[in-house]
Amino acid sequence: MPDETITISEQEYEMFERIRQQQGLDTIEQTVEWLAKARIQRLAKQAGGKRRALALVQRQDQ
């Protein structure tokens, strides 16, 4: 996954730190990634009705 740099406020940092500790993660970067993945899973569940693994599907030429 490509690395992206984001700028966060002190208040956001403190929020990420609390979540990091609650989830037992090692770094703020892992926390941000965990939150992003959790959000994607929730959106996928809402869209599909069930929790599914997301995978690319090879297009079959006709």
C-alpha positions as CSV (number, residue, x, y, z in Angstrom):
1,M,0.0,0.0,0.0
2,P,1.4,3.4,-0.9
3,D,2.4,5.7,2.0
4,E,0.5,8.9,2.3
5,T,1.4,11.8,4.6
6,I,-1.4,13.5,6.4
7,T,-1.4,16.5,8.8
8,I,-3.4,16.1,11.9
9,S,-4.2,18.5,14.8
10,E,-3.1,17.9,18.4
11,Q,-6.7,16.9,19.2
12,E,-6.8,14.4,16.4
13,Y,-3.5,13.0,17.5
14,E,-4.9,12.5,21.0
15,M,-7.9,10.7,19.6
16,F,-5.7,8.4,17.5
17,E,-3.6,7.7,20.5
18,R,-6.6,6.7,22.6
19,I,-7.8,4.4,19.8
20,R,-4.2,3.0,19.4
21,Q,-4.1,2.0,23.1
22,Q,-7.6,0.6,23.0
23,Q,-6.8,-1.6,20.0
24,G,-3.3,-2.6,21.2
25,L,-1.6,-1.2,18.1
26,D,2.0,-0.1,18.0
27,T,1.9,3.1,16.0
28,I,-0.4,5.9,15.0
29,E,0.1,4.8,11.4
30,Q,-1.3,1.4,12.2
31,T,-4.2,3.1,13.9
32,V,-5.0,5.2,10.9
33,E,-4.8,2.2,8.7
34,W,-7.0,0.1,11.1
35,L,-9.6,2.9,11.1
36,A,-9.6,3.2,7.3
37,K,-10.1,-0.6,6.9
38,A,-12.9,-0.7,9.5
39,R,-14.7,2.1,7.6
40,I,-14.3,0.3,4.3
41,Q,-15.7,-2.9,5.8
42,R,-18.7,-1.0,7.2
43,L,-19.4,0.6,3.8
44,A,-19.0,-2.8,2.0
45,K,-21.5,-4.3,4.5
46,Q,-24.0,-1.5,3.9
47,A,-23.7,-1.8,0.1
48,G,-23.8,-5.6,-0.1
49,G,-25.9,-6.5,2.9
50,K,-23.3,-9.1,4.1
51,R,-19.7,-8.9,5.2
52,R,-17.7,-10.0,2.2
53,A,-14.1,-10.1,1.3
54,L,-13.4,-7.6,-1.5
55,A,-11.4,-9.0,-4.4
56,L,-10.7,-8.0,-7.9
57,V,-12.5,-10.1,-10.5
58,Q,-10.9,-10.9,-13.8
59,R,-13.0,-9.7,-16.7
60,Q,-13.9,-12.4,-19.2
61,D,-13.8,-11.3,-22.8
62,Q,-16.8,-12.4,-24.8
